[in-house]
Amino acid sequence: MTTGYAPQPLDADVVICGSGVAGLAAANALGRLGLDVVLLDKKRRQPPIAKGEVLQPGSLDILQGWDVLRTLEARRAVRIDRLVARRADGAELLAMDFGALGGERSWMLSHHYTTILECLGESLGPTVRWRRGVLVDDVIRDPGGRVAGVRVTEGGATRDIGARLVVAADGMSSRLRRSAGIAAEPVAYGHRLLTFELPCPPPVAGEVSAYVTDRGLVMVYPLPEGATRVYVQVTADEMRGGGADRLRRWTAELVGQVPALGPLASAIPGGLDRRQLLKVWRYVAASLARPGIALIGEAAHSVHPLAAQGMNTAIGDAHALAARLSGIDFGDGAAVDGALRGYEDQRMGRIGDVHAMSHNAARMMTSTSRGGRLLGRRLLSGTARSARLSYLTTYNMSGLGMRRLGPLDRLFQLGVLPDRRAMPSLAPE
């Protein structure tokens, strides 16, 4: 942390560090307030990565307001109507139908992560300046200790960029989070996710299919141009030393364990040539803000990708931060910091709920112990038997709001008690 301070010319109202989905979302949201925004990223170009490909209905409403949704649809983003938990043979355990929620956009969209970034980038307003190849080293502070900008290295030279607000969107290993003195304790799941893309449609169209199997989670969903994304739960060393023969045997074992993947069997070996192995983490930072700085996206939180909440929560962070900053005197540091406290108060509860929901879903669907598998399937089937619980679960997954399930609901899910409660009436939050 840089504690020394010399008065700097104000380079921007806001400096955003990191241009993944969180940073680009913040640049869209804050740029639309008329603020002068500098968006920085150490990478000169975004490498392809298989994450953040499914947008929930709540995010679509936000993206519509930023004119990003139109661009995504023009690039043939795929509409997905349902998220369905299935047995290994394809039988339904629990179907979450987003159409049942009503609303203007009651579906999900899928597209490649890099395309989503491109669409967010193309919608940036005229007050946003995007600079790549800039490494953010630290924060700078004013004499009172308030964050007043960042120290960066660009082209081998170091300089300070002054700003009224710094937004940390620099990912899980966030330098700015550490510089601000905010703790985070990432916890790794005991499994990893192997992911690859296939040039053929999924076995079931129009849905994210999450197969609950003896080997753990297998997830499949459509991508544009008739392609399919596949995630397979694996152990840390399962794919080591894999030659062509080993990959063919592994594919045969996978399809034997998950017969519902049979229609994809011939395409899987080719897809494995471009596979990625992802370590899976969960955490929530101890705070989302300090005077002069706010955390969003993976700088603030990470969840298991099963429920497709990570990218969507980051978009919600950016939207909520802009809403808090709207209409205040941006030249008044105390007013800005008051808005940051309001942002933290609002978002910490929502992030905590998303974190708990995603972790509970992951425990239900990734357990490889006999007891864990039986409990997970019982909870899923019990939820499916109650129209009210199915509706609540779908609503919570949609990003439109969150209604916590209580102790009685858990008994209903387990089948200990019958659910005779009325269907809830929910309005988006």
URTAQUI-V553696 format. One record per helix or strand. SS is the DSSP state (a for helix, b for strand). FROM is the first residue (numbers start at 1). TO is the last residue. If there is no record, write none. Layout:
<<SS & FROM & TO> <SS & FROM & TO>>
//
This chain:
<<b & 10 & 17> <a & 21 & 31> <b & 37 & 41> <b & 54 & 55> <a & 57 & 65> <a & 69 & 74> <b & 78 & 80> <b & 82 & 87> <b & 92 & 97> <a & 98 & 101> <b & 108 & 110> <a & 113 & 122> <b & 128 & 132> <b & 134 & 141> <b & 147 & 154> <b & 157 & 168> <a & 175 & 179> <b & 187 & 198> <b & 207 & 213> <b & 216 & 223> <b & 227 & 234> <a & 244 & 257> <a & 259 & 272> <b & 276 & 284> <b & 289 & 290> <b & 293 & 295> <a & 297 & 299> <b & 301 & 302> <a & 305 & 307> <a & 310 & 325> <a & 333 & 366> <a & 370 & 385> <a & 387 & 398> <a & 407 & 414>>
//
